[in-house]
Amino acid sequence: MQSNLPNFHTFDPIVHDPVEVIPSIQSSLGGDHVDIKKVSPNSIDIQSLKDGIEPKMDPATLLYLAIIELDSSGARTEGIDSGSGKEKLGRFPYSDGNIVAYLLRYTRQKGDMSTLHELLYKLSDGLSEDNLGESGFRDGFGGLTLLGWLTRKEVSELQRAIRSGRWEILSEEPLDGGVDYAFRLLLAMLRAAQRRRCGILMRRHS
């Protein structure tokens, strides 16, 4: 029986830029795990890989394990979307529940502003084959879907773009106050990431 609820989305803290890690993953897929083990010394799964033997994990799962923030025991750290705003961020009350897609659809940038939509688009679709230029890093085992990411620097850049006010709400917005509400939720999450000095990975759970 299928649920009528929209997809749930999470925003995870990451400590590496996927673009910089992908070459190590491609080497690992061929059985050379030296570089990926250096990238993620706290990942039990990655450290368990045997040299000369191809991993059983798919590229998306390897990417997730390599970039996610882990503590010294190999456990995932607390999410940057944890707390009272997690459900609101994760399942926005419109269409498929994607808060970033809603903002892209119902805002227009003003003047020479381009950063806002560029970074929102990267966060929500940066790991698609069309945008990344590599296949296999979006969908993984067990329903894992990696949508996109922001680096630590881009977290600050997106905050500034939102606060600049160089954007406007389209008249056809379906939710009264929806854009303003969505930006408030997103800013709270970005501030949390800035305090943690980490980047952000956006995932979808079907």
C-alpha positions in Angstrom: 0.0 0.0 0.0 1.5 3.3 -1.0 1.5 6.4 1.2 -0.1 9.6 0.0 2.5 11.6 2.0 5.1 13.5 -0.1 8.7 12.4 0.0 10.8 13.3 3.0 14.0 15.2 2.6 17.0 15.5 5.0 19.9 17.9 5.1 23.1 16.2 6.4 26.4 17.7 7.5 29.3 16.9 5.1 33.0 17.5 5.5 34.2 16.9 1.9 33.2 18.3 -1.5 31.8 15.4 -3.6 33.6 16.6 -6.7 37.0 16.2 -4.9 36.1 12.8 -3.6 34.7 11.2 -6.8 38.2 10.3 -8.2 39.0 8.3 -5.1 35.6 6.5 -5.4 36.3 5.7 -9.0 39.6 4.2 -8.0 37.9 2.3 -5.2 35.4 0.8 -7.6 38.3 -0.7 -9.4 39.7 -2.2 -6.1 42.2 0.5 -5.2 41.0 1.8 -1.8 44.1 3.7 -0.6 42.8 7.2 -1.4 39.2 6.7 -0.2 40.5 5.4 3.1 42.5 8.5 3.6 39.4 10.7 2.8 37.2 9.0 5.4 39.3 7.5 8.2 36.3 7.2 10.6 34.0 5.2 8.3 34.0 1.6 9.4 32.6 0.5 6.0 35.2 2.2 4.0 38.1 1.1 6.3 36.9 -2.5 5.9 37.4 -2.5 2.1 40.0 -5.0 1.0 42.6 -3.8 -1.5 42.3 -5.6 -4.9 38.7 -6.5 -4.3 35.9 -4.4 -5.7 33.4 -3.0 -3.1 29.9 -4.4 -2.9 28.6 -0.9 -2.4 27.4 1.2 -5.3 29.0 4.6 -6.2 26.2 6.7 -4.5 26.6 4.8 -1.2 30.4 5.1 -1.3 30.0 8.8 -1.9 27.6 9.2 1.0 29.9 7.3 3.4 33.0 9.3 2.2 31.6 12.8 2.6 29.3 12.6 5.6 30.4 13.9 9.0 31.2 11.1 11.4 32.5 11.0 14.9 35.6 9.2 16.0 33.7 6.0 16.6 32.3 6.0 13.0 28.8 7.1 14.0 26.9 9.8 12.1 26.8 13.1 14.0 23.6 15.0 14.7 21.9 16.3 11.6 21.9 20.0 10.9 18.2 19.8 10.3 17.5 18.2 13.7 15.0 19.7 16.1 11.6 21.2 15.7 12.2 22.3 12.1 13.2 18.9 10.7 9.7 17.8 9.7 8.9 21.2 8.3 12.1 21.3 6.2 11.9 17.7 5.3 8.3 17.6 4.0 7.2 21.0 2.8 3.5 21.1 2.4 3.4 21.3 -1.4 3.8 18.9 -4.3 6.6 16.4 -3.6 7.6 18.0 -0.3 10.9 19.6 -1.7 11.3 23.0 0.0 14.2 24.0 -2.3 12.2 23.2 -5.5 9.4 25.3 -4.2 11.7 28.3 -3.7 13.2 27.9 -7.2 9.7 27.7 -8.8 8.1 30.7 -7.0 10.9 33.2 -6.8 12.5 35.5 -9.4 16.0 37.0 -9.0 16.4 40.7 -9.4 19.0 42.6 -11.4 22.3 40.8 -11.7 21.6 38.4 -8.9 22.3 34.8 -10.0 23.8 33.2 -6.9 20.5 32.5 -5.2 19.1 30.2 -7.9 22.5 28.7 -8.8 23.1 27.5 -5.2 19.5 26.4 -4.6 19.7 24.4 -7.9 23.0 22.9 -6.9 21.5 21.9 -3.5 18.5 20.3 -5.0 19.9 18.7 -8.2 23.7 19.0 -8.2 24.3 15.2 -8.1 22.2 14.4 -11.2 24.2 13.0 -14.1 23.3 16.1 -16.2 24.8 18.5 -13.6 27.6 16.4 -12.2 28.8 15.0 -15.5 29.2 11.6 -13.9 26.7 8.8 -13.6 25.8 6.6 -10.6 26.2 9.1 -7.8 22.6 9.9 -7.3 20.7 6.7 -6.5 22.0 4.1 -4.2 21.0 1.0 -2.2 17.9 0.9 0.0 16.2 3.9 -1.6 19.2 6.2 -1.0 18.8 9.3 -3.3 21.4 12.0 -3.1 20.1 15.2 -4.6 22.8 17.9 -4.3 25.1 19.7 -2.0 26.7 22.9 -0.8 30.3 23.4 0.3 31.0 25.2 3.6 31.8 28.4 1.6 28.6 28.1 -0.4 26.5 27.8 2.8 27.6 31.4 3.7 27.1 32.5 0.1 23.5 31.3 0.0 22.8 33.0 3.3 24.0 36.3 1.9 22.0 35.8 -1.3 18.8 35.2 0.6 19.3 38.1 3.0 20.2 40.5 0.1 16.5 40.8 -0.8 17.5 40.8 -4.5 14.6 38.4 -5.3 10.9 38.6 -5.5 8.0 36.3 -5.0 6.0 35.3 -8.1 2.3 36.3 -8.0 1.2 32.7 -8.7 2.7 31.4 -5.5 0.0 28.9 -4.3 0.8 29.0 -0.5 0.1 32.3 1.2 3.4 33.3 2.8 5.0 30.1 1.6 8.2 31.6 0.2 8.9 33.7 3.2 8.2 30.7 5.5 10.5 28.4 3.4 13.3 30.9 3.4 13.1 31.3 7.2 13.3 27.5 7.6 16.2 27.3 5.2 18.1 30.2 6.9 17.8 28.5 10.3 19.4 25.3 8.8 22.1 27.3 7.0 23.0 29.1 10.3 23.3 25.7 12.0 25.6 24.5 9.2 27.7 27.6 9.5 28.1 27.1 13.3 29.1 23.5 12.6 31.6 24.7 9.9 30.3 22.0 7.5 28.7 21.7 4.1 25.3 20.3 3.4 24.0 17.3 1.5 20.4 17.1 0.5 18.8 13.6 0.4 15.4 12.3 -0.5 13.6 9.4 1.1 10.9 7.8 -1.0 
